[in-house]
Amino acid sequence: MRPVYSWGRLNASPHHVISLTDPTRAARQLASGLPGAAFGMGRSYGDVCLNPDGVLWLTAGLDHLIAFDDQTGRLVCEAGVLLRDIQRLAIPRGWMLPVTPGTQLITVGGAIANDVHGKNHHVYGTFGEHVRRLTLLRTDGETIECGPLEKPDWFAATVGGLGLTGLITQVEIQLRRADGPWLDTETIPFAGLEAFCSIDDVSEANWEHTVSWIDSTSSKQRGLFMRGNPAKGGEHLAPSRQRAVPMALPVSLLHPRLMGPVNLLYYHLKKRRTGSVREHYESFFYPLDNLLDWNYLYGPKGFFQYQNVVPRAGGLDAVRAMLQEITRSGEASSLAVLKTFGNRPSVGMLSFPQPGFTLALDFPNREARTHRLLDRLDAIVREAGGRIYPAKDARMPRALFEAGYPRLQEFLKYRDPGISTGLSRRLMGS
Ligand SMILES: Cc1cc2nc3c(=O)[nH]c(=O)nc-3n(C[C@H](O)[C@H](O)[C@H](O)COP(=O)(O)OP(=O)(O)OC[C@H]3O[C@@H](n4cnc5c(N)ncnc54)[C@H](O)[C@@H]3O)c2cc1C
């Protein structure tokens, strides 16, 4: 047994860890100690990728690129391949992933199991929309091939299925055309949520990527709206050098009292450099990947990420209420990101995105104080008819999960009884 953390580093639970490297041996390995759970890069923040006191199947060794057709953009790979490696293979050949989250250091299997989204949801939807086929290995040894046209019910259960329907071993993805590695971007400061909405409304028609940083410590709800479109041509750069936080710090550097001045400084520094800039895709899509292990900055107690989505109707009031609640609590969020999801139905029964506003907030773990605040945010989300993102969750109440995911009962029929996670036990009872 050895301790394993997820990205929030809330607690290191003991796990019996098994590395998967060969899909033909995986069936035997899956049967060797139940129940188990797949673990990609552990970039989920809470317990969706953990199985405390149980077995974890590490998938990073299932990392073979199997076929790539540079005429059609179809890629076949094993599920442990990193999005980073797909981007670096495909972009110089004129293709790229249509959907990519704020880190490229995740596996294809993890991207499907959480049906991840990027900054272009209004144009390309979620990751699962671009998967054409996948192979699912169940713990009883059965193999299921599924896709949007083949066993679509299994596909809809597995995309966004939180790793609970089986182990994804192989995947076929449709990439999209890319004219190069650069984007034309703009940053626009705003003050107030109405101003955010006006910029967002005009941007969604003409910009592929939209996202905002918001200062959750200020009652003015000021922020920076960032938008980008793929640019044509440009040089392919060698990957930039990454820095790393060398070790877990003994205390959190992100104390709520520091967050006000830090946010203010960030806002004014960025505001001075607003306007149009040509930016490399790695720094635009994945700014946090430049500092490896940045989660160590939160010290030994770790941190919570709280991402919710609330429907458009009444959603802005809910976002405002959450920001006011945070300011009142004194539990400042170290990073707050606001964006909108478009009107694209998600593939998965439990996919998180739904049309509306999505707010993602990071809070250092200050135990009861943080839990009290998050409980109050839950009440606002529930009242607004919203839901919480399981990929980021470590504590949502079961009733809120059930209210937010109306297809849960349908999904449960597809669960693999040999798979269990901290999250599934907390929210589904097993
Ligand atoms: C800096 C940062 C930015 C992020 N930005 C975004 C964002 O913009 N949008 C977004 O949607 N998410 C975002 N995330 C969350 C992240 O993209 C997801 O949590 C993703 O699922 C992590 O993938 P992973 O490979 O690390 O999988 P893990 O976190 O290890 O596992 C995630 C889930 O996938 C399952 N799983 C993994 N591999 C397999 C497999 N082969 N078969 C079956 N199940 C499997 C696990 O059991 C678990 O349920 C961000 C995370 C970080 C750290």
The ligand as a Gaussian input file, in Angstrom:
#p B3LYP/6-31G(d) Opt

LIG

0 1
 C       -4.639000      22.949000     -13.879000
 C       -5.881000      22.175000     -14.213000
 C       -6.777000      22.724000     -15.121000
 C       -7.936000      22.020000     -15.456000
 N       -8.796000      22.578000     -16.335000
 C       -9.915000      21.923000     -16.693000
 C      -10.813000      22.457000     -17.666000
 O      -10.582000      23.541000     -18.195000
 N      -11.905000      21.717000     -18.012000
 C      -12.163000      20.486000     -17.462000
 O      -13.154000      19.864000     -17.839000
 N      -11.322000      19.952000     -16.542000
 C      -10.220000      20.636000     -16.154000
 N       -9.360000      20.085000     -15.229000
 C       -9.674000      18.762000     -14.675000
 C       -9.038000      17.618000     -15.484000
 O       -9.042000      17.921000     -16.862000
 C       -9.850000      16.342000     -15.274000
 O       -9.970000      16.065000     -13.923000
 C       -9.281000      15.131000     -16.028000
 O      -10.250000      14.130000     -16.017000
 C       -7.999000      14.603000     -15.385000
 O       -7.488000      13.546000     -16.186000
 P       -6.428000      12.503000     -15.620000
 O       -5.829000      11.800000     -16.762000
 O       -5.506000      13.175000     -14.669000
 O       -7.389000      11.498000     -14.879000
 P       -7.565000      11.219000     -13.303000
 O       -7.773000      12.506000     -12.609000
 O       -6.474000      10.340000     -12.820000
 O       -8.944000      10.400000     -13.340000
 C      -10.135000      11.067000     -13.684000
 C      -11.252000      10.047000     -13.858000
 O      -10.973000       9.288000     -15.026000
 C      -10.998000       7.911000     -14.729000
 N      -10.085000       7.286000     -15.668000
 C       -8.801000       7.634000     -15.935000
 N       -8.318000       6.827000     -16.893000
 C       -9.289000       5.971000     -17.232000
 C       -9.402000       4.887000     -18.153000
 N       -8.390000       4.519000     -18.942000
 N      -10.567000       4.218000     -18.223000
 C      -11.628000       4.564000     -17.444000
 N      -11.579000       5.574000     -16.568000
 C      -10.433000       6.260000     -16.472000
 C      -10.612000       7.833000     -13.273000
 O      -11.049000       6.623000     -12.660000
 C      -11.345000       9.036000     -12.721000
 O      -12.708000       8.726000     -12.512000
 C       -8.183000      20.749000     -14.859000
 C       -7.280000      20.201000     -13.949000
 C       -6.141000      20.910000     -13.622000
 C       -5.177000      20.307000     -12.633000

